[in-house]
């Protein structure tokens, strides 16, 4: 199996998705409360987006929008799994997107995070053009 297909680097995509788990980890550990709400989540998301963009540019990704969209999907899947594993341990019951009727919670998590990756990349591309 090739790690690089159709101009995508799957190791990079997975690495970026795993890196974004900083968000739920900060929520679980109370770090997001220390940063303050609602500013903390916005700042963390912004920092993660900038890191994603810097890494994609440094890696010289052939398809940055698709790469970051896939990274958002990977993050979404990992966040759902993390929620499924940790919510029974932390709260004594399953909570999160898996308990929503019809699986709509999972679909929304994946959709929102895929959009996050795509928008972050599009904003980065736009800023690069303006900077020239």
Secondary structure, DSSP 8 states (H G I E B T S, - for coil): --SEETTEEHHHHHHHHHHTTHHHHHHHHTHHHHH-TTHHHHHHHHHHHHHHHHHHHHHT-S-HHHHHHHHHHHHHHHHHHHHHHHHHHHHSS--SGGGSGGGHHHHHHHHHHHHHHHHHHHHHHHHHHHH-
